[in-house]
Amino acid sequence: MVLPRTLVLVGLMGAGKTSVGRRIAQRLGLNFIDADAEIETAAGCTIAEIFARHGEAAFRDGERRVIARLLEEPVHILATGGGAFMDPATRDCIHQRGLSLWLRAELDVLVRRVARRTHRPLLNQGDPKEILTRLMTIRHPVYAEADIIVDSLDAPTENTVDRCLAAIAAHVGRVAVAGSAP
């Protein structure tokens, strides 16, 4: 399968964007880029430090610029942070230059996956289950604007990768057929 544009994985923390994205990249012979790692490199500090020193608004501004830059690069697989797609300018850039895939996961799956991880600034502000519930309410309607939606189940990662590749192939095929219609 040949991707016409960079595949951009979106979804809540714990949905599997990085682990699934790495495997999709490997299967398709493409580079994998983690937007959060690129942001940390550009800023010279961790995301938690950016949040603590400058706040979320400054982080989102940097995130917007880094993702726009990454979408200028040759086709690759890009994992974004959970809030990236919520920014209208970032979302528009992804729609114009990328192919978005929402990895959707149930609350209990997310809570299990993010348990005992302290590098997520938004979860360090209270009960992770309550915070994720609130984020789901706010973010799911926006994530639903993604080009492709695949459920990230409580199953081996390869199962999700297989379902993502099938959904991508179906979407790319539909777009190609629609584009060639008279």
C-alpha positions in Angstrom: 0.0 0.0 0.0 1.2 3.5 -0.9 0.0 6.3 1.3 -0.8 9.5 -0.6 -0.1 11.7 2.4 1.4 11.4 5.9 -0.8 9.3 8.2 -1.5 11.3 11.4 -2.6 9.3 14.4 -4.9 11.2 16.8 -6.7 10.2 20.0 -6.5 10.3 23.8 -3.4 9.5 25.7 -3.1 5.7 26.1 -5.0 5.0 22.9 -1.8 3.5 21.4 -0.8 6.2 18.9 2.9 5.6 19.4 3.0 1.8 19.7 0.5 1.3 16.8 2.2 4.1 14.7 5.6 2.5 15.0 4.3 -0.8 13.8 2.3 0.7 10.9 5.5 2.6 9.8 7.5 -0.6 10.0 4.9 -2.6 8.0 4.7 0.2 5.3 8.4 0.8 5.2 8.0 4.4 6.3 9.6 6.6 8.9 7.8 7.1 12.2 7.8 10.4 14.0 6.5 11.2 17.4 5.4 14.8 17.5 5.9 15.0 21.3 9.5 13.9 21.0 10.0 16.5 18.2 8.5 19.2 20.4 10.8 18.3 23.3 13.8 18.4 21.0 12.8 21.8 19.6 12.2 23.2 23.1 15.2 21.6 24.7 13.1 20.3 27.6 10.3 17.8 28.4 6.6 18.5 27.8 6.0 18.4 31.5 8.6 21.2 31.9 7.0 23.2 29.1 3.7 23.0 30.8 5.2 23.9 34.2 7.3 26.8 33.0 5.1 28.3 30.2 1.6 26.8 30.5 -0.5 24.8 28.1 -1.1 27.7 25.6 2.6 28.0 25.0 2.9 24.3 24.5 0.1 24.2 22.0 1.7 27.1 20.1 4.9 25.1 19.8 3.0 21.9 19.0 1.1 23.7 16.2 4.4 24.9 14.6 6.2 21.5 14.9 3.3 19.6 13.4 3.0 22.0 10.5 6.7 21.6 9.9 6.5 17.8 10.1 3.6 17.7 7.6 6.0 19.4 5.0 8.3 16.3 5.2 8.0 13.3 2.9 5.1 10.9 3.6 5.6 9.2 7.0 3.6 8.1 10.1 3.1 10.8 12.7 1.8 10.2 16.2 0.4 13.4 17.8 -0.3 14.3 21.4 -3.8 13.9 22.7 -4.7 17.6 22.5 -3.1 18.4 19.1 -6.2 17.7 17.0 -8.2 19.9 19.3 -6.4 23.0 18.0 -8.4 24.3 14.9 -5.3 25.5 13.1 -3.5 22.2 13.7 -6.6 20.2 12.7 -6.9 22.2 9.5 -3.3 21.7 8.6 -3.7 17.9 9.2 -6.8 17.9 7.0 -5.0 19.7 4.2 -1.7 17.9 4.3 -2.3 14.6 6.0 -4.6 11.6 6.4 -6.0 11.5 10.0 -6.7 8.3 11.9 -8.5 8.4 15.3 -7.4 5.5 17.5 -10.6 5.4 19.7 -10.4 3.4 23.0 -12.8 2.8 25.8 -12.3 4.6 29.2 -11.3 1.4 31.1 -8.7 0.6 28.5 -7.2 4.1 28.6 -7.1 4.1 32.4 -5.3 0.8 32.5 -2.8 1.9 29.9 -1.9 5.2 31.6 -1.8 3.9 35.1 1.5 4.5 36.9 2.8 6.9 34.2 3.8 10.3 35.6 5.0 12.0 32.4 1.5 13.1 31.3 0.9 16.7 32.7 -2.9 16.6 32.3 -3.3 13.4 34.3 -1.1 14.7 37.1 -3.9 17.2 38.1 -6.2 14.7 39.7 -8.0 11.3 39.3 -7.0 9.9 35.9 -10.4 8.2 35.3 -12.2 11.5 36.0 -9.9 13.5 33.9 -10.1 11.0 31.0 -13.9 11.0 31.2 -13.9 14.8 30.9 -11.5 14.7 28.1 -13.5 12.1 26.2 -16.6 14.3 26.5 -14.8 17.3 25.1 -12.5 15.6 22.6 -14.5 12.7 21.0 -16.7 14.9 18.9 -13.6 16.6 17.5 -11.7 13.4 17.0 -14.7 12.1 15.1 -13.7 14.6 12.3 -10.7 12.3 11.5 -10.7 10.7 8.0 -10.5 7.2 9.5 -11.7 5.8 12.9 -10.3 2.5 14.3 -11.1 1.1 17.8 -8.0 0.4 19.9 -9.1 -2.6 21.8 -7.7 -4.3 24.9 -6.0 -6.8 22.6 -2.5 -7.4 21.2 -1.2 -4.3 19.4 -0.8 -6.3 16.2 -4.6 -6.7 16.1 -5.1 -3.0 16.1 -2.3 -2.5 13.5 -4.1 -5.0 11.2 -7.4 -3.2 11.6 -5.7 0.2 11.0 -4.0 -1.1 7.8 -7.3 -2.5 6.5 -9.2 0.8 7.3 -6.4 2.8 5.6 -6.5 0.6 2.5 -10.2 0.9 2.3 -10.1 4.7 2.7 -7.3 5.2 0.2 -9.2 3.0 -2.2 -12.4 5.0 -1.8 -10.6 8.3 -2.3 -8.8 7.0 -5.4 -12.1 5.7 -6.9 -13.9 9.0 -6.0 -11.0 11.0 -7.5 -11.1 9.1 -10.8 -14.8 9.3 -11.3 -15.9 11.5 -14.3 
